[in-house]
Amino acid sequence: MIVGVPKEIKNNESRVGMTPAGVFELVKHKHTVYVQSGAGVGSGFFNEDYQKVGAIILDTIGQIYAISDMIVKVKEPIAEEYNLIQKGQIVFTYFHFASSEALTKAMLDSQSVCIAYETVEDEEGTLPLLTPMSEVAGRMAIQQGAKYLEKPVKGRGVLLGGVPGVAPGKVLILGAGTVGIQAAKMAAGLGAHVTILDINMKRLRHVNDIMPSHVVTEFSNEFNIRKHIQDHDLIVGGVLLKGAKAPNLITRDMLKEMRPGTVIVDVAVDQGGCVETTKPTTHEDPIYIIDDVVHYSVANMPGAVPYTSTMALTNVTLPYVLKLANQGWRSACNQDKTLAKGLNIVEGEVVYKEIAETFDLEPVLA
């Protein structure tokens, strides 16, 4: 199979879909790999690194799309890429369709085969290709939250860990999944007081078992959310509904109950956000302020640490890339039910139930 790795063109996205090590494995299996010139530079991988393991370098993104049977990338195609995608071409990447009707329509029109990293799901219900980026984003949420709590950037002026004689800052985390647990680890490590809310008691028990005593859990409901937003300094949105739009757990009216300078980091922005006032931002212009509340909602947070993120991503995607390249998408998905869950759009039809429901479409069996 001919596999193409284009350069990411989303704002400040420095990750790349495959490391040289990943390319080496594909070439070893007799596949041809084309990499766009400079695609890996942001992650610390250069053209010669790819050439040494057998990749062929092409100059433009158009050449990559035109020649490839399968595109392996990191972020969803943006408008400039829509017309480059070929009928029947496999596109393997993060899509997050539920947050964008325009992207969904464009991929339907392209007649391509869209396999989304974020909905590949194993028998235990975990999302193996989303997990490493959720780990990165959860940890980054605390780094960024701590930064934007500083007064020069309109935060409350609170040091999360406090100092002797001064109480530590308070962090509220919505969701006890991968993002929430990683955020809690980082916040607890800084010495902050952490509260995690979730509707899944099994997850809350797990948090209680693994976290120190200054990380506390409560059941998530509107009453508890309204109570805690009044006195917490940093709020992290880590809610995920597989393939569907995130629920608005914090509504616009709730902002007035927060103290001026409170910071919200909505990691759920890729799925529409779990805060009503969330809108996607970029690393170039990451925050905005509504009702004196600082919102950080960068839609590709792990792109800020591309070396770590690219390595972590290729670790988990490569086995599936190899299956798709070796067997073709139909055979690979028939034999691997985990991979089959990643099928979102197939040749002009939505095949993932939650996406179809989001846009009032009729799902079709793949």
N, C-alpha and C positions, 0 to 999 in steps of 0.2 A: 504494500500500500504506500501511497505517497502522502507523507505527513508534513503539514506546514505549520511553522511557528512564527506568527507575525509579531511585530513590535506593538506593544500596547499604546493606544493613542488617547485614552481617557486622561483627563487633567491630572498631572503629577502622579501617574501610575508607572512605577519603575520596576515592577515585577515582570517576569517573563514566564511563558507557559511551560518551559522545560529547561532543565539544567543540561550542561554537556554530558553529565552522567546518564541522564535519561535518553538523550540522543544516542549515546553509545549503545545502550540496550536495544533500541529500535534498529539501528544499523546492523547490530549483531544478528538480529532476526531477519535480516535481508530486506528491510524496509528502506525506502528513500526518504530522507528528511531534508526539507528546505527551511532555512532560518533567515528571516529578514535581517539585513545588515543593521547592526547596532541594537538588535532586539534585547540582548542580555546585558548591555553596558550598565544600565541602572542597578542591576543586581550583582555586578562585579564579574560578569562573564563576557568575553570579547569574541569577535568573529573568529580569531585564530583558535580559541578554545573549542569552538564548535567544529571548525574545519579539521582539527586534529582527530576528532572522533568520527569523522565521516560525513558531517553535514555539508550541504551545498548552500552557499550564501547568495541570496538574491537581493537586489537593491530596493525594491518597492513592495509595499503591502499589496498592491494590485497583482503583482506577479505571484506572490504567495497564495492568494486566494484562487487565482486562475488555474494554477497547476496542481493544487492539493485535493486529495480525496477526503482528507480529514484535517480540520483546523484544531490545533490545541493551543488554548490561550488562557488568560486569567479572568478578565472582566468581560461583561456582556458587550457585544458589538454596539458601537454608537452610530449615529446617523450616517457618518461618512463611510461606514463599512457596509451598510445595508445592501447597496447595489452590487457589492463585490461578491456576496455569498451566492454560491452556485446551487442549482437544483440538484437534490440528492446528496449534497455535500454534508458530511458529518461535522458539526461544530460542538466541540467539547469544552465547556467553560462554565463559569458562574453566570447564570442568567437572571435570577430573581424576577421572573416574568410578572408576578402578581403586583409589583410596584410600578409597572410601565405598560400601559396599553399600546403605546406607539411601538415599543420593541416587540411586543407580542404580535401585533399586526404585521410588522415588517418581516418577522421570521415566518409567519404563516404565508405571506406573499412569496417568500424566497423559495418555498418548497424544499427547504433543507431538513436535515435530521438534527434536532437540537437536544443534546444530552447535557443536563444541568448537574454540575458538581453538587449543588446544595440539596438535591433531592435523591441522590444515590443513598440507599437506606438498607442496612443489613437486617438480619432476622431479629436482632435484639432491639430494633427501632432506633439505633444510633445512625448518625450521618458521617461516615468516615472521611468524606472529602471536604466537608464543611468544618469538621472539628479542629484541624490545625489553625485555620484562619480565625475561628472563634476564639481559640486559645490566645492567639496574638492580639485580636481586637479587645478581648476582655482585659488583658494586662495593659494594653495601651490606653484603655478607657480611664484607668486610674492615673497613669502618667499625664495624659492630656487634661483630665479633670483637675489634678493638682496644680498644673500650670495655669489653667484659666481661673482658678480660685484666687490667683494673685491680683492685688488691687490695680496695678497698671493696666490690666486687661479687663477691668470692670468686675472682677470677682469680689467675693466677700472679704478677701484679705486673710484667709484662714490657712494655716499650715496643718495639713492632715494629721501629721503625727503629734502635733502639740509640742510642748517643752515642759520641763519640770515646773510645776506650779500653774500650768495652763492646760486645760482639758484638750484632748485631741479633737480633730474634726470628725464629723459624722457623715457616713456614706450610706445611702439607701440604694439597694440593688433590686431591680424588678426582674425576677426570673432566676431560678437556681440551676440553669443548664450549664453548658460549657462556658459561655461568656460570663455568667454570673459567678461561677465558682472561681474562675481565673481572676476576675476582678476582685473578688473577696480575698483571695490569697495575697494579691498585691497590696490592697488597702490595709489588710491586717498586718502585713509585713512592715508597713510604714507606721503602724501603731494607731491607725484610725479606729473609731468605733463603727462597726458595720452591721447593718440590718438587711437581711435578705427576705424578700417576699416571693411566694410561689403558691400555686393552687395544688401542687403535687406533694402530698405529705411524704411520700417515699423519698423525694429529692430533699425535702427539708430535714428529714431524719439523717440522710447521708451528710448534709452540711453540718449538722450538729455533731456527727461522729468524727469528722475530719478536721474541723476548724477549731481554733482556740476560743476561749470563753468570751472574748470581746467581739466575736461574730455571733449574732443572735438571729433567730428565724421567727417569722410570723406568717400566718396564712394570708394570702393576697386577696383583698377585697377592697371595694371603694372606700369604705370607712377607714381601714388601716392605711391605705395610700394617702388619703386626705390628712390623716393624723400625722404621719411621718414627714410629709413634704414641708410641714411648717417649721421643723427644726433641724433638718438635715442640710448639710452644706453642698454635697455632691450627690446627684441622682444618676444612676446608670440604668439605661433601658436595655435589657438583655432578653427580651421575650421573642420566642420563635414559634410560629405555627408552620409546619412543614409545607412549603410550596404556596402558602396562602399569605394574605396581607396581615400584618401584625395588628392586634387590637389597640385602640387608643385608651390606654390605662390612665393617662394624664390628659385631661381636657383643658381647653384654653382658659376656662374660668378658674382652674386650680392654680394657675400661675400667680394670681393675686394673693394666694394663701402662702406663697413662698417668700422668704426674706430676700431683699434686694442683693444681687450678687451671687445668688444660688446658681450652681452650674448643672446643666443637664447634658449628659453624653448619651445620645440615643444610638446604640450600636445596631438597633433594629431598623435603621434607616433604609437598608437594602430591601427590606420587605415593607416599606411604607412608613415605618416608625411606630413606636408605641406611645408617642406623645403627639397630641393633635397638632401642635404648632411646629412639628418637625418638617424640615425641607432639606433635601440633599445639599451639602456644601462640598468644598474641595480643600485639599491641603494648602492651596494658594490663598484661600479666603474661608477659613474653617468655621468661624463663629458668626452669630448674629444675636441681637438682644431683643426680647419682647417682654414688656412689663418688668423691666430690670432683671430678668432672668437670662443668663448666658446659655445659649444653645450651641453645642458642638455636635454636628451631625455629618461628618465626612463619610461619604459612601464607600470609600475604599481605604479604610484606616490602615490595614496591613501594608498598603503600598508605601507607607512612610519608612518601613523597615524591610526593604525589598530583598536583601540577601537572606535574612532569616526566613522571611515569608516564602520566597521562591524555593528554598531548600526544603522547607516543611511541606509545601504543596506538592512538589514533584515526588517526595517520598510516598505520598498516598495515592496520587493520580496515576503514576507510571504503570502499576499492574493492570489498571483498567484500559489505559492507552494501548498497552501491548495486546490485550484481549481483543479490543476493537480492530487493531491493525492486523492481527493474525487471523481473525475469524470473520471480520465484517460485522456491522452492527446488529443485523438480524440474528445471526447465529450466536454472537457473544451475549446478547440480551436474552435469548431463549435459554441459554445454558447457565447464565448468572443472574438470578433474580434480584440480587443487590444492585447490579448495574442497570437492570431493566427499570428499576424505580427512577432512574435518572432520565428516562425518556419523557420529554415534555411536549415537544411538537415534532410531528413526523410528516413530512411531505404535504404540508398544508392543512394538517389536522391537529387539534389539541388532544393529547392523549393522557394528560395529567388532570385528574378530577378537580383539584383545588384551583388550578389556574382557570379552567373552564368556568367554574362557579364564580370566580372573581369578575369575569367579563361576560357573564350570562351566555356562555357558549355551551354547545353540547359536546361532552367528551367522547372520543372515539377510541376503541380498543386498538392498540398498536399491533 
